[in-house]
Amino acid sequence: MLCIGTSSARPRMAHRTGPEVKNLDRLNNPEYTAPMYLDTYYLILVVPTIFLSLWAQFTVKSAFSKYSKIRCSRGITGAAAAQILMDANNISDVRIEQVAGSLTDHYDPAHRVLRLSQPVYGEPSIAAVGVAAHETGHAIQHARGYGPLGLRSTLVPVANIGSSIGPWLALGGLVAGFPFLLTLGIILFAGAVAFYLITLPVEFNASARALAILKQNQVLDSRELAGVKKVLSAAAMTYVASALTAVMSLLRLILLSRRRH
């Protein structure tokens, strides 16, 4: 899913890849870290990444807003572009549906459904075609058996548990003086961080596929492709910021545990 605005304080064009991650709103939120417990590590390690996330979200919202106002020369909507690209890649078992909301676009591998938000599905803008192509990139990954996508899906249950209770267990164990809970919480949260990290190659690859197939199938001209690249590059920064926030939050918990000992 493209993380624009994220469903995580959403400018999200895609941190989600279907309903199997529907409980990961907290994990997908680039502003989410471990429960706030003010300490030096939090201020030094985590706070800067939160500001980076806010900047990345602002950038991606601005890029999407700009290019959603520019109509593509062929007048192709997001849904039409997705269909063209799936036909070109011999994918016939994926449905394209409209979903409510803005930038709630995602590919659902379990049900083989490409869901496009209202501003993308029926709009013939450069941004709409770019987002649709990115999500189609996920469908192509699935059809081609792209390893990191399968690994990310495997990590979803671990990430759900780790993001929900891992940080609370860790800080609870830290405050109450229970090393076992502290260690368990860190291990669980590490699973959520792994989900963040594996998301990076999945999303980068989907964007690269999107640009390549749009060019190969002459859906957009070179000027329009440059606009799509700006939107997708801005979206990529939200994934980087989210992953960095997660990693720094994990490092903070580890450092707190060592200080406790």
C-alpha positions in Angstrom: 0.0 0.0 0.0 1.3 3.4 -0.7 2.0 5.2 2.4 0.8 8.7 1.6 -0.7 10.4 4.4 -0.8 7.1 5.9 -3.5 5.3 7.4 -1.2 6.2 9.8 -2.1 9.7 10.1 -2.8 8.9 6.7 -1.2 10.0 3.7 -1.1 6.4 3.0 -0.8 5.0 -0.4 -0.1 1.7 0.8 1.3 0.5 4.0 -1.5 -1.9 4.1 -1.7 -4.9 1.8 -5.2 -6.1 2.6 -7.4 -6.9 5.5 -4.8 -9.2 7.0 -3.2 -6.1 8.4 -6.3 -4.3 9.4 -5.2 -4.2 13.0 -1.9 -2.6 12.3 -3.1 1.0 12.3 -0.9 1.7 15.2 2.1 -0.1 13.7 1.6 1.6 10.4 1.5 5.0 12.0 4.8 6.6 11.4 4.2 8.7 14.5 3.7 5.6 16.6 6.6 4.6 18.9 6.7 2.6 22.1 4.4 4.0 24.8 5.7 7.4 25.8 7.9 7.3 28.8 10.0 10.4 28.8 13.7 9.7 29.1 16.9 10.9 27.5 16.8 8.0 25.0 13.3 9.0 23.9 14.3 12.6 23.4 17.5 11.8 21.5 16.6 8.7 19.5 12.8 8.8 18.9 11.7 12.5 18.8 13.8 13.4 15.8 12.3 10.5 13.8 8.8 11.7 14.7 9.6 15.1 13.2 11.1 13.3 10.1 7.8 11.4 9.8 5.8 14.6 10.0 7.9 16.2 7.3 7.6 13.1 5.1 3.8 13.1 5.4 3.7 16.8 4.6 5.8 16.2 1.5 3.7 13.3 0.2 0.5 15.1 0.8 1.7 18.1 -1.1 3.0 15.9 -4.0 -0.3 14.0 -4.2 -2.4 17.2 -4.0 -0.3 18.8 -6.8 -0.5 16.0 -9.2 -4.0 15.0 -8.5 -5.0 18.3 -10.1 -3.1 17.5 -13.3 -5.0 15.5 -15.8 -3.1 12.8 -17.8 -3.0 13.4 -21.5 -4.7 10.1 -22.4 -7.5 10.7 -19.9 -7.1 7.3 -18.3 -8.5 6.8 -14.8 -6.7 5.0 -12.0 -9.0 2.0 -12.4 -8.5 1.9 -16.2 -4.7 2.1 -15.8 -4.7 -0.7 -13.3 -6.7 -2.9 -15.7 -4.4 -2.1 -18.6 -1.3 -3.0 -16.6 -2.8 -6.2 -15.3 -3.8 -7.2 -18.8 -0.3 -6.5 -20.0 1.1 -8.8 -17.3 -1.5 -11.6 -18.0 -3.2 -11.2 -14.6 -6.8 -12.1 -15.0 -7.8 -13.3 -11.5 -7.6 -9.9 -9.7 -10.7 -7.8 -9.3 -10.6 -4.0 -9.1 -12.9 -2.4 -6.6 -13.5 1.1 -5.3 -13.1 1.6 -1.6 -14.2 4.5 0.6 -11.8 7.1 1.9 -8.8 8.9 0.5 -5.6 7.1 -0.1 -6.9 3.9 1.4 -5.7 2.1 -1.7 -4.3 -1.4 -1.2 -3.9 -4.8 -2.8 -5.5 -7.7 -0.9 -3.6 -10.9 -1.8 -5.9 -13.2 0.3 -8.9 -12.3 -1.9 -7.0 -11.1 -5.0 -8.7 -7.7 -5.0 -7.1 -4.4 -5.9 -9.0 -1.7 -3.9 -8.6 1.9 -5.1 -9.8 4.9 -3.1 -12.4 7.3 -4.5 -9.8 10.0 -5.5 -7.9 7.3 -7.4 -10.5 4.9 -8.9 -12.3 7.2 -11.2 -9.9 10.1 -11.6 -7.8 10.6 -14.7 -5.0 12.5 -12.9 -1.3 11.8 -12.9 -1.4 11.0 -9.2 -4.3 8.6 -9.5 -2.6 6.7 -12.3 0.6 6.6 -10.3 -1.1 5.2 -7.1 -3.1 2.7 -9.1 0.1 1.5 -10.8 1.9 1.2 -7.5 -0.9 -1.1 -6.2 -0.9 -3.0 -9.4 2.8 -3.5 -8.7 1.8 -5.4 -5.6 -0.5 -7.6 -7.6 2.3 -8.4 -10.0 4.6 -9.2 -7.1 2.0 -11.7 -5.9 1.6 -13.2 -9.3 5.3 -13.6 -9.7 5.9 -15.0 -6.3 8.0 -12.1 -5.0 9.7 -13.4 -1.8 9.6 -10.3 0.4 5.9 -9.9 -0.1 5.2 -13.4 1.1 7.6 -12.9 4.1 5.7 -9.7 5.0 2.4 -11.5 5.0 3.9 -14.2 7.2 5.0 -11.5 9.7 1.6 -9.9 10.0 0.4 -12.0 13.1 3.8 -11.4 14.8 3.6 -7.7 14.0 0.0 -7.4 15.3 1.0 -8.9 18.6 4.3 -7.1 18.9 3.0 -3.7 18.1 0.0 -4.0 20.4 1.5 -5.4 23.6 5.3 -5.6 23.1 6.2 -2.0 24.2 3.7 -2.1 27.1 5.2 -5.3 28.4 8.7 -3.9 28.0 8.0 -0.7 29.9 5.8 -2.5 32.4 8.7 -4.8 33.1 11.1 -1.9 33.3 9.0 0.1 35.8 7.9 -2.9 37.9 11.4 -4.5 37.9 10.4 -7.8 36.1 13.3 -8.6 33.7 11.3 -11.4 32.1 8.5 -9.1 31.0 11.0 -6.5 29.8 12.8 -9.1 27.6 9.6 -10.6 26.3 8.3 -7.1 25.4 11.4 -6.3 23.5 11.3 -9.6 21.6 7.7 -9.0 20.6 8.3 -5.5 19.5 11.3 -6.7 17.5 8.8 -8.7 15.4 6.9 -5.5 14.6 10.1 -3.8 13.7 10.9 -6.7 11.3 7.6 -6.0 9.6 8.6 -2.4 9.1 11.9 -3.3 7.6 10.6 -6.0 5.2 8.0 -3.4 4.1 10.8 -1.2 2.6 11.9 -3.5 -0.3 8.3 -4.5 -0.9 7.2 -0.9 -1.4 10.3 0.2 -3.3 9.9 -2.7 -5.7 6.2 -2.0 -6.2 7.1 1.6 -7.1 9.9 0.6 -9.4 7.5 -1.9 -11.2 4.9 0.9 -11.4 7.2 3.3 -13.2 8.6 0.6 -15.5 5.2 -0.8 -16.6 3.7 2.7 -17.1 6.5 3.5 -19.4 6.5 0.1 -21.2 2.8 0.3 -21.9 2.9 4.0 -22.8 0.2 4.9 -20.3 1.9 8.2 -19.5 4.4 10.4 -21.4 7.8 11.3 -20.0 6.6 14.5 -18.4 3.8 12.7 -16.6 6.1 9.9 -15.5 8.3 12.5 -13.9 5.3 13.6 -11.8 4.5 10.0 -10.8 8.1 9.5 -9.8 7.9 12.5 -7.5 4.7 11.2 -5.8 6.1 7.7 -5.3 9.5 9.0 -4.1 7.7 11.2 -1.5 5.7 8.2 -0.4 8.8 6.1 -0.1 10.2 8.6 2.4 7.2 7.9 4.7 8.2 4.2 4.8 11.8 5.1 5.5 10.7 7.4 8.3 8.4 4.9 9.8 11.0 2.2 9.8 13.5 4.5 11.3 11.1 5.4 14.1 10.4 1.8 14.8 14.1 0.9 14.9 15.0 3.8 17.2 12.1 2.9 19.5 13.4 -0.7 19.7 17.0 0.6 20.3 15.6 2.8 23.1 13.9 -0.1 24.8 17.1 -2.1 24.6 19.2 0.7 26.0 16.7 1.2 28.9 16.9 -2.5 29.7 20.7 -2.3 29.9 20.5 0.8 32.0 18.2 -1.1 34.4 20.8 -3.8 34.8 
